Amino acid sequence: MIEYGMNVARLNFSHGTHSYHEETIRNIRTAVENYSKKTGTMHPIAIALDTKGPEIRTGVLKGGISAQIDLKQGAYLELTSDKSHYMSGDTNLIYVGLEGLQKIVAVGTRIYIDDGQICLKCTQLLHNSIKCMIENGGVLGSSKGVHIPGIQVDLASVSEKDIEDIKFGMKQDVDMIFISFTRDANTVNQIRRIVQDSGKQTKVIAKIENKHGMNNMDEIITASDGILIDRGDLGMAIPMTKVFLAQKMIIGKCNKVGKPIICATQMLESMTYKPMPTRAESSDVANAVLDGTDCVMLSGETAKGEYPSECVRVMSEISKEAESAVWQRQLFEDLSNDIHSQDNAHTIAIAAVAASIKSMARAIVVLTTSGRSAHLMSKYRPCCPIIAVTKSSLVARQSVIYRGIFPVIYENSLSDWIEDVNNQVSFGMNYGIRNGFYTTGDLVIVVTSWREGKGYTNTMRILEANCEM
């Protein structure tokens, strides 16, 4: 998957134990190390911790986490919140993680499972469970999301489990946290305090997937380091016909302020069990790119699917094709004209992107300490790749979620600062040549600092690429 274009590995903490995730993290880092040795270039792959959040899920079925049952339309199924049934779900009874379930729902209430794929209607309230008729059946796996429209559930925005999971993630040096079911800026700030208390610089990405998140969208975008649109859960919280509009609106708001935006859920759903996507799925991925998303994300397709590598390859190819259809010049004008006051980094970022468009440069090479200069350039959507040369592996990994940025880790620091800068420029230029971004004679925009440290980026040059650099 790394070879075909995977940039981020997301670990869903709704499933698995800490020991399981620790092993997965170790496997990811080993795979990155092996692939980097194979290619001769360090490939920064970020690891994201996706919290469980205030969600309701089913329990585990008999046969384990990978077991499945077939629920038939018209049949009856009991739901219980009795934890003694957590590991023993079957076609007669399954566990649902909502305490006092039978006191919360009413006869006639509809219950949706697995992003609405399965629909149940409550027909009877029992002592410790509820009896439901299956209106829409299908195959059900373990630990699937449950949505009950119109029911106010009193669940903490950040649970004790979430806090323990995040502390575990900090010990494992994960690069970013995805906050499930973010309700408001307070949720983001609470997570950020946990991160800061650990002394880490982990990025905090808010997932918008409920009505609270939609209503408080602006404050969530301001408080977070980025946004993830979970269209599956969002489609259960708002009318299905409004999801496309919500997607475009959230992407537009993030583009305007330069926050990375991730579009997720059911993007290549059919490829879970088939080697090719539907034409509608192909268009869905492409249109997300045209909308302005920085990242497109796979879920079940790679977590449980039969063709994980093929999914990544197909999604990467569709995304590249869609990128070529974006009207970059108009996009840059729209984004830059909206800016009225900037600091030096903002000004140089706009100038570099403008120069790349005017000169038809094949790439922008930027030396960055904190990543901010490269991130600002990404905001203005240049029509060429941004090669971000950095000495920080953390900055490199966290930059992969920004559109168009190819982070490169520079490890051979020299004591003479000017000579070191020249070496970094050559390092970045050679990376572009090796990866086919340009060849000898092509123009490249180079952006550097006037002195050592972060916050001093203000020098731009237009150079011709040279294979002997």
Secondary structure, DSSP 4 states (H G I P E B T S, - for coil): -TTTT--EEEEETTSS-HHHHHHHHHHHHHHHHHHHHHHTS----EEEEE---S-EEB-PBTT-TT-EEEEPTT-EEEEE--GGGTT-B-SSEEEBS-TTHHHH--TT-EEEETTTTEEEEEEEE-SSEEEEEEEE-EEEESS-EEE-TT------SS-HHHHHHHHHHHHTT-SEEEETT--SHHHHHHHHHHHHHTT---EEEEEE-SHHHHHTHHHHHHHSSEEEEEHHHHHHHS-GGGHHHHHHHHHHHHHHHT--EEEESSSSGGGGTSSS--HHHHHHHHHHHHHT-SEE--SHHHHT-S-HHHHHHHHHHHHHHHHTTS-HHHHHHHHHHT-----HHHHHHHHHHHHHHHHT-SEEEEE-SSSHHHHHHHHT--SS-EEEEES-HHHHHHGGGSTTEEEEE-----SSHHHHHHHHHHHHHHHHHHTTS--TT-EEEEEEESSSSTT-EEEEEEEE--TT-
